[in-house]
Amino acid sequence: MTDWIPVIVEVLTGAFILWKMYQTHAWEVARTTSENIASLAADVSKIRTTLDGHIDADAENDAKQARRRIIVFADECRRKVKHSEEHFANVLDDITFYQQYCDDHPKFKNQKAEQSISFVLEVSAACKRNNDYI
């Protein structure tokens, strides 16, 4: 029976060493995984910031495009060019979008279309009252 004791000690020692190696490896994997997650979170944060910047720039560009369409439409009305009711509806949607954007973004230069907006609203009301669309 004493012949088995060294074998049992050797097996238990080997098992303990394997367990310690596994434990060390598990901690290393956990640490590496935690670092990778933190790095991914930082990357996602950077991407979110960049995306928010693009979204803001796109919204500002949409507001500028709406303003251009409003001014062109007003100029056409001043030259007595007639428009369809649908065209008026689209420009009135542009006016609503533009004014809402200006309200939501006080730093945006928004004094550039006030006369055109007023004129389009007057012409729209007159066309509606007189059914004077093309």
N, C-alpha and C positions, 0 to 999 in steps of 0.2 A: 504494500500500500504506500509505503514511503517513496516508491519509484514514481508515483503519480503526482506527488506534491510539486516537484519542479515543473512538470508539464502543466499542471493547473496554474501555477504561478506565472509561467510563461504565457499561457493563453489569456489569463486575466490581465497581465501587463500589456500584452498586445491589444486586447480589447480596450483597455483604458487609453492607450496611446491613440488608437483609431478614434475613439470617442472624443478625445481632446483635439485631434486633427479636424474631425467633423465640426466640432464646436467652433474652432478657430475659423474654419472655412465658412461656416454659416454666418459668423459675425462679419467676416470680410464681405460676403455676398450682400448682407443686409446694409453694411456701410456704403458699399459701391452703389447699390440700388437707391439708397437714400440720396446720395450725391447726384446720381443721374436724374432722379425726380426733381431735385432742387434746380438742377441745370435746365431741365425741360420747363419748369415753372417760370424761370427767368426768361427763357426764349419765348414762351407763350406771352408773357407780359410785354416783351419788346414787340412782338408781332401785333398784339392788341393795340399798342400805342401807334404803331405804323398804320394799321388798318383804320383806327379812329381818325388819324390825320387825313387819310385818303377819303374817308366818308365825308368828313367836314369839307374838304376841297371839292368833292363832287357836288355836295349840296350847295356850296357857294357858286359853283359853276352853273348849276341848274337855275339858281336865282338870277344870275347874270343873263343867262339865255332867255329866261322868262321876261326879264326887263327889256331885252332887245326886241323880243317879239311884240311886247306891249307898245314900245315906242314906234316900231315900224308900222304896226296896225293903226296907231293914232295918226301917224303921218299920212297913211293912205286915206284915212277918213277925212283928214283936213283937205286932201286933194279931191274930195268927193268920190272916191272909189267906193262902190257899194260892195257889201259882203253878205254872205249867207248867215242865217241864224246859227248854224253850227260853228262857223268861224268865230262869231261873237262869243258863243259859249266857250270855245277853247281859249280865247283871249281872256274872258272873265275868270276862267279857271287859273290862267297864268297870273292874273291880278291877285286872286285869293292866295295862291302859293307865294307869290312875291311879297305881299304884305305880311303874311304869317312868318316868312323867313326873316323879314326886316324886324318884326316884333321880337322874334326869338334870338336875334343876333344884333344887339344894339351897336356894336362896333362896325357893322357892315354899312358902307356908304349907301344910304337909301333915299337920298333926296333927288335922285336923278330921273325919276319917272312920275313924280307927283302930278305935273300938269297933264301929261299924257294919260295917266290913269283917270283923272277927273274928266278929261275930254271924252275918253272911251266910254265911261259910265254915262255921261250925258247923251252921247250919240246912241248908245245901246238902249237907253230909256226911250228916246225919240223913235227909234226904229221899232221898238216893241209896241209903243203907243200907236204908231201909224202903220204897223205891219209893213215896214219899208225895207225888207231884206231882198236880196236877189234870189 
